[in-house]
Amino acid sequence: MKKAALAVLVLLVAATLVPPQRQASVEAKPPVDWLELARAAWGYFSPGFGLSQRGINYATPSWHYVTDWDVGSYLSAIVDAAWLGLISRDEAISRAEKVLAFLSTRPLHPSGVPYSAYSSDTGMPAENAGPSNPSDAGRLLIALYRLKKSFPELAPTVDYVVERNGFSAFAGSVPDSGFYSYYYAYGFHLWGFNTPQVMKALSMLGRLPYTRTVDAYGVRLPYVEVTMEPILLTIFELDPPPEFYEWAYKVYKAQENRYLATGKPTAFTEGQVNAPPYYIYEWIVDIYTGETWTVWSGSLGKLSMTPVVYAKAALGMHAIWNTNYTAFLAEYVMKAKTPNCFYEGVDENGNVVYAITDKTNAMIVSAARYALQRASKPSVTAGAVPALYPGENATITLNVTHQLPLPITLSAEAPPGITAEVEPSTGKANLTARLKVSARQGLAPGNYTVTVKVSTIAHNETLTLTVTVKPPGYTLRVRVVDACGDPVPGATLLLNGLKAGETDAKGEAEVKHVEGEATLTAIYAGLEVAGPLKISVNSDTNATLKANLRKIAVAFTTPDGKPATGILVVALLGRTTLSTAKTNSTGHALLPRIPPANITLQAYTPDGKLLLGEWTVNAAQGEGVVDPEIPPTTRHLEA
């Protein structure tokens, strides 16, 4: 992104939400400056603070180690910081190259996979570290894929890193436990490691509608692992289908409902805390205890402690849904913001959690990028809106655009007498749809308003169209004939100078909705051949146009004077073919629909592949021409 983009501010004004036991009030909140939040979060990755001299991030400023999940968080933050303009493209590549150098040379576990943790200062495995795991590997694979797509020049090195680190070995151990599994299984899928376990985890969305559900403050949630971390990462980093957003919104809504019911700010995810066990998971649905809204430790199980509103979850939810509640959450965690990083968050009692991690700050950078990409509402435009007549319909093209592939729902409203339908009514931006508008038979002439509604999870946009219904008028039936009275197919009719139709094989055309004085003209082969004919249409009317079109009769003989039978004869005006015919047993052929002009005649072998000869006939003023037919002219064909 150009440096000028740094000056862009997206200001989102929010309203205060208060617990139901207090009197509700609405107060203006300070605007959210997403770029400022991103700058603060990116500050964590400053050399000497959250970044080692080797260019490898620290999981925390006090624990100078990284898991592959941490490395993936940093690489994704590099991609998003470059998009935001927080760093130049050159700096982004330089930072990424240092990480890739580490991944290309670090010692691997004897099993051929990475260790679970490495020193960011030395690049060596942490003491007593075992092998890594599918979740950390999947998260890093997603980040490497994003890095490769954003910086193609790094592709060869990224490909080497993926092959060298043996990530594919984890693909057979991906569990199927919920949103976490779905997220990191996607990483294996992106690199083609599509084991049955990976594909089963990715099929979660298709199975969720049939999965057992639990009640979470009036929202039915599936009985799988549910917390915000993998949901936010999936939306920020991947391209999930529309149904993922639908489930994500349900999870968001359950948290808002909990706040409205209890007054407790709610944004459940995972993160550090100030005291043992130091790292917790907040489960909205806890499949390990069968409960909802639990705090859990990997080593201690369920805990009795105050949940934390983690800054990454609060701001991540605000970046996606941008509601009054998420605006409240965003302000709630501002106590965790410093000029150079974010603390983990603020607990439900308002106490700041004074721990700092790379994962929280990396996700806030991603949330800011996402929010800025989708800051505007979806744009909807329409093609030309044609006039309607009672009993008829018209189709209007609709284009819905957005920076992100968000799920889109389209609908239309119309007054009585007008029917409006959108097809397709759902899809993903950018979307092209068709609006079919019809007017009821007998509907009074006038202007009618049709409103198109475009909805995403967070926004609604409307487009107002004016549809004009004209008086029905009368039907004008026109027949075009040549000088002999034979029908002329393919003639273009002009009504008052505008194209009104084309004659069929019988030389006929029907023009609807005509009333009053009209002028008819017929065009054939680009020439005006009939009219102008002035008529008065006050009821259904028939009209005949006699075209100045003639026939050419030709006779062909062979060099020895015998009739040339089966010869294909073509009459052309310039490059336009007027008519074709084949000579009969006497060598004669009749070419109809010839206008008064210089006509080219071409003779071909019966199969039309070999040109035998070409002549010019002046059908406008040729001497000896007898109207309506030009008399036969014997043409000699050379063998």
N, C-alpha and C positions, 0 to 999 in steps of 0.2 A: 504493500500500500504506500502511496506517496506520503511524504511528510506532512503535506497540507492536511491530510486526514486527521492528524493529531488535534486539529482545532475543532473537530466535529464534537458537538455535545448532544447527547440524547437526554432530554430532561423529562423525567416522568414524575408528575405530581401525584401524590397518593393521599388517601384519606385515612384517618385513624380508625382502627377497629378496637372496640373495647369489650370486655367480658359482659355477658348478658345481665349479670347482677348489678352492673353500674349503669348509670344513665348514659345512653348512647350520645355521642357527639361526633361532629366532623371537623377536623382541624387540618389546615394546610401543612404539608410536610416539606422539608427541604428537598429540592430536586435531586434525583439520582444521576450522577455523572458517571456513566459506565467507564469512560476512559480513565477517569481518576481512580476508580476502584481497581481497574486493571493495572494501572501503573503501580499502585500500592502493592497489589498482590505479586506483580512481576518483580518487585524489589527484593522479594525473598531470594531470588536466584542471582543475587549480586555476588561476585567473587569474594571469598572470605567470609561470607555470611551463610548463605545456603548453597554455596558452590565451592568445591575444592579447587586447588591449584591445577589439578588435572582436568578440570572442567566437568567433573561429575557432581551431581547434586547430592546434598545431604538429606536424609529422611527428616531429620530435625537439626537445628543448629547445635544441639548437644550430643546427638548420636550420629557420628560421621560414617554412616553405612547406608547402603541402599539395597532394596529388593528390586526385582524386575518390575514390580508394580510401580515403585518409585521412579525408576528410569523411564517407564512409559509415561508417567505423569509429566516429567520434565520435557520429554520430547514433544508431547502434545502441547505443552505450554509454549514451547519454542515456535511451533507452527502457528498458534493463535496469536502470540505476541507479534510475529512478523505480519500477520494479516491486519492487526490493529495498528501497526506502525510504531509500536513501542520499541522495536529494534529494526534495523535495516535487514534487507535480504542477505547481504554479505555476512552480517553478524550472526544471523540465524543459521546460515550454512556453517560458519566457523564453529559455533557452539555445537551444532549437530555432529560435525566431523569429529570433535573430541569425544563425544559419547560413542560414536560408531567405532572409533579407534579402540576404545576400552572394550566394547562388545566383540571386537574382532580379535582381541588378544588375551582376554581374561582367562584364567584357568577354569576348566570345567570339572564337574564332579566325575569320579570314575565311571559313572553310568552314562556319561556322554551328554549330560544336560547341565545347565548352570547350577551353581550353588544357590542356596536360599538367600544369602546376603553377602555383600562385598564391602570392603573398605573403600570409601570414596577417595581417600587420600593415597592409598597404595595400589588400589585395584585388585588386591588379593582377597580370597574368601575370608569371611568372618570366622573367628575361632569357633570350632565345633559346628560349623554350618553343614547342614545336610543338603540334599538336592532340592531344587525349587519345586514348583507345583503348577497345575494347569491354570489356576486363576491368574497368577503373576505372569505366566508365559502368554496367556491370551491377551492380557491388558497391554503387554509390551508389543505383541504382534499388531494390535490395532494402531498403536502409536507409530510403529515402523511403517505400516501401510500408509498412514496419513503423511508421514514425512516423505515417503517416496513419491506420492502424488503431488505434494506441494513443491518439492525440489527434485525434479527428474534427474538432475545431474548427479544426485546421490544414489540413484537406483542401483548401480552395480554393487556399491558397498553395502547397501541395505540388503540386497539379495544374498550377498555372501554371509552377512551376519545371521540372517534367518536360517540358512543352510548349516552354517558352522556351529550354531548353538543348540542344535538338536531339538528344537521346539516341537517338531512333529511327534516326538516320543510321548508328549503329554496328551496328544489328541485322543488317545484311547482311554484316557482316565477322566474326561470331562463329565462331571455329574449332571444330573437333571433335577435341580432343586428350586428353580425359580428365576428371578430376574438377573441375579449374579451369573448363573450358568449361561443364560441367554447372551449376556454381554460378552463374556470372555470366550464363549464358543464361537462368536462372530469373528474373533481374531483368527482362530484356526481356519474358519471358512474362507476368510479373505485371502489366505495364502494357499488354499486348495487342500488343506488337511481335513477332508470331509469324512471322518470316520463315522460309524453308526452312532457313537456317543455324541459327537458334535452335531450331527443332523437331528438327533432326538432332542437335544437341548434347544436347537433352533426351531423345532416344531412346537415349542411351548405355546405360542400365540394361538395356534390352531386348536390346542387342547384346553386352553383356559376356560372357554365358555362351558365346558362340560366338567370342569374341576369343582370339587367341593368348595364352598365359599363360607366365609365367616363374616359376621357383622362388625363393622368398624364405624361406629357413630352414624348409622343409617346408610352406609355404603357397603355393598356386598363385594368383598375382596377375595381373590382366590387363595386357597390354602397352600401357598408356596412361600418361599422366603420373600418377604416384601420389606424393602427399605429404599431410601431415595438414591443412594450412591450409584448403583448400576443403572437405575432409570435415567438419572441425569446424564451419566456418561454416554449411555446409548444414544440419547437425543443429541447431545453436543457433538459426538464424534462419528456417528454412524448414520445410516439412511434407513431407519426403521419404517415398516409399513404403517398405514393409517391406524390399524387396530392397536399397535403399540401405544400410540398417542392416546387412544381411548382408555386403555388400562392405566396409563400414566396419570391421566386426568382423574380417574377414580381414586387413585392413591393420593393425589394432591387434595381432592375434595374431602377425603376421610380426615386428613390432618386439619383442614380448615374447620370441619364440623367439630372436631375435638376441641379446638380453641373456642368456638362459639358455645359449646356446651360446658366447658370447664374453666375458661379464661386462661388456660395454660398455652403459651406460644408453642407451636409444634412444627418441627422440621426434622424428622427422624432420619438419621444416617449412621455413619460410623466415624470414629475419630479418637483423638487423644483426650485424656482428662488429667487433672492436676495430681491425682493420687492413685495408688494401686487400685485396679490392675493396669492403669495408665492408658489402656486402649480398650474401647467398648464398641459394641454393635447395638444400635437401637432398632428393634424389630417392630414394625407396624403389624405384621403377621409373623408370629414366632412358631415355626413348625417343630421346634425342639421342646417347647413346653406346652404347645397347643393353645397358647394365649395370644392376646394382642397387646400392643403398646408395652413391650418389655425392654429392659436394658440387660445386655448379655455380655459375658466375657468368654473368650475362647478357652481359657484355662479354668475359670471358676463357675461357668454356667450363668444362670439367671442371677442378677444383682438387685439389691434394694438401694437404688441411688437416684438422684434427681436427673432426669433426662436433660440433654444439652441441645440448644438450638444452634447447630453448627452453621458457621457463616457460609460455607460452600453450599449447603443445602438451601438455606434461606435465600441467598442471592441466585442460586441456580433455579429455584422455583420461580423467583421473580423474573428472571430472564425469559422463562418459557411462558408463564401464564399472565404476568403483569396485571394482577387483580388488586383490589384494596387490601386483601389479606396478605398477599406476598409483599406489597409495599410496606405494610406494617412489619412483616418479618425482616425486610431489608433494613428498615430503620432500627429495629430491635438489636441487630447484630453490629450496628455501627460502632458500638462500644469496643468491639474487637478489632477495629481498624486502627492501624498505625500508619505513619507516612511511608513506611518501607515494607510492610507485610501485614497480614491478618493473623491475629490469634485464632485459636480453633473456633471459639464461639462464645455464647452466653447461655447459662443454664436457665431453666424455667423460673428460677427465683431471681434472675437478674444479675447473677454473678458471672464475671468474665472468666473464661477458662484460659489461663495464661500459659498455654502450650502452643507451639508453633510447628507446623508441618509443611512439607513440600506438597502433599496431596491437596490440602485445603487451598493453598495459594494457587496451585496449578488449575484447579477446577474453577476458581473465581475468574482467572484469565479466560478460560473457555466460556464461562457464562457471559462475560462481557462481550466477547466476540459474537456469541450467538444472539445476544440482545441487540447489538448494533446491526447485525445482518437483518434482523427481522423487525427493526424499530418501526418501520412504516406498515400501514395496513395493506392488505392485498389490494392490488389495482385491478379493476374490471373495466373493460372497454367493449363497445359493441360496434359491429359493422353497420352498413347502411340499413335504415329502417324503411322498407317499402310501404307504399299505401296499400290498404286492404279494401276489398269489396265484400259486402255481405255474402256469407256462405263460402268464403274462400279463406286460405291461410297463407302464411309466409314464414320463412325461416331466417333468423338473424343470428349471425356468428358472435359468440361471446368469448373474450380472451381474459383469463384471470392469471395474473403474474405475481410473483413474490420471489424474494431472494432465496428462500428455503423451500424444500419440497413438503410443505405442510399439507395435511388433509384439508380438503375444501368441500363444503356443502353448498349447493346452489338451489335456489327456489325462486319462484316468480309469483307475484300477485297482480291480479287484473280486475277491473270493474265488471259488473254483470253484462253479459253479452259478448265479452272478450274472454277467450281461453288462452292461457299462457303456460307452457310446459318447457322445462329445461332437461336436456339430455346430452351427456350424462349428468345426473344430479349430484354425484360425488366423484372425487378423484384427488389427485395431488397437483399442487402448483408446480410448474406452469401448466394450465389446463385450457384447452379449447373446447367449448360446448356450443350447443345449438339451442336457440330459443324459438320454439314453434308457437306462433301467434295466429289465432283464427277468430273470425268475426261471425257471429250468429246470423243465420238467414233472417232478413227483415230488420236487422239492426239499423237504427237511424244514423245517417252520416254525421261525422264530427270527429273531434280529437279525443282520444282515450289514453289514459296514463297506465303504463305497465311498469311495475317496480321489480327489479332483479335484486335478490339478496344473496350476498356471498358471506359465508361464515367459516371461520377457523375456530380452533379451540378457544382462543382468547379474543378474537375480533369479529365484528360484523360490519360489512360494508354494503352500501346500496347503490344501484344505478337506476335512474329514472328515464324511461323512454316514452316518447309521444308517438302513438300509433294513430294515423289518420284513416278513417273509414270514409270512402267516397260513395256518392250515389251509384246505384247499380247500373244505370243506363240500359242500353239495348244491345242486341247481338247483330253484328253486320257480317253477312255471309258473302264472300267475294269469290267469283270464278274468273280465272284468267285463261283466255283462249288465244290461239295464234290466228293468222290471217285466214286459215282454212276452217276455223272454228274448233280445232282440236285443243284439248287441255294442255296447259303449260305447267308441268311440275317444277318445283324448285325456284319459283319466282318470289322475290322478296317484295312484300307489300309495305308501303309507307303510308301512314295515316297522319295527315297534317305534318308531313316531313319527318315523322319518327317511325322507326321500324315497328310494325304491328304484327308480323307473322310471315310465314312462308307457305306457299301452296304445296299440297300433298300430291300424290300420284294422279289424282283426278283433276289437278289444277285448281283445287279449292282450298280456301282458308277461312277460318272463323275468327272474327275480332269481337271481343266482348267489351262491355262497358262503354259504348259509344252513344253520344247524344248531341243533337244539334247539327250545325253545318260542319261538313268534313270534306277533305280533299284526299282522293286516292291516287296513288302512283304505283306502278310496277317496275321493278328493276330485275334485269336478267343479264347474267354475265357481266355485271358492272355497268350496264347501259340502261338508261331509262327507255323502256319499250312500250309503255302504256300510260295514259293519263297526261296531265292531271285531270281527274274526273271529280267534279263537285257534286256532292249529294247532300240531302237533308235527312237525318236519321231521327225520327220521332217515335219509332216503333221498331220491332225486329225487321231488318231490311236485307234484301238480296241485291247484289250489284255484279255486273259483268264488265271486265276490262278486256278490250280487244287489243292484243299486243302486236306490235309491228315486227312479227317474227314469220319467216318464210321457210320453205323447204328447198333443199338442193337435191335434184335428181342427177345421178351420175351413172355412166356406163363404162365398164372397163373391158378391154380386149387384150389378148396376148399379142406378141409381135406377129404371129401368123394370122391375126384377125379373128381368132375364136373368142367367145365370151370367157371372161376371167371370173370364175365362180368362187364363192367363199372368201373373197377378199375382204379383210376388215378395213373399213373406212372410218376415219375419225375427222370430225370438224372441230377446229379450234379457233378461239378468238384470243390472240396472244398466247398465253399459257393455259387458258381456261378451256376445258373440254366442253363443247356445246352438246354434241350428240355423237353416237356411233351407230354403224349399221354394217351388215355383210351383204355382198352382192349375191343376187339370186342366180338361177340357172342361165339366165340371159345376160348375166354380167351387170345387171342394174342394181342400184341401191338408192334409197330415199333417206336423206338426212333432215330431220325436223328441227324446229326451234332455232332458226338462223336469223340473227339480227341484221339490220342494214349496215354492214361494215365489211372491211376486207377480211375474208375468212381463209384460213389455211386448211387445206385438205391433205390428209396423210393416208397412204395405203400401206397395209401390212399383210404379211402372210396370215393365213387363218388362225394360227396360234398367237398372233400378235407380237412375235419376237423379232421379226425381221422387217425393217422399213424398206418398202419397195419403191416409193416415190412420194413427192410432195409438190403441191400446186397451190396457187392463190386464186381465189374467186372474189370479185367485187360484187357483193350482194347488195350494195347500196345503190349503185347506178350502172350496173353492167348492161351493155347494149344487148337488146334482144331478150332481156329478162321479162318474163311474163308472171305477173303476180296472180296467185300466191305462190307459184312454184317457179324455180329457175329451171329452164329446160335442160334435158340431159346433154352432157358433154362427154364425148368418147375420149377416154384416156388410155393411152397405150402403155403397157407395162413391159419393161425389159425382163428377159428371163434372168 
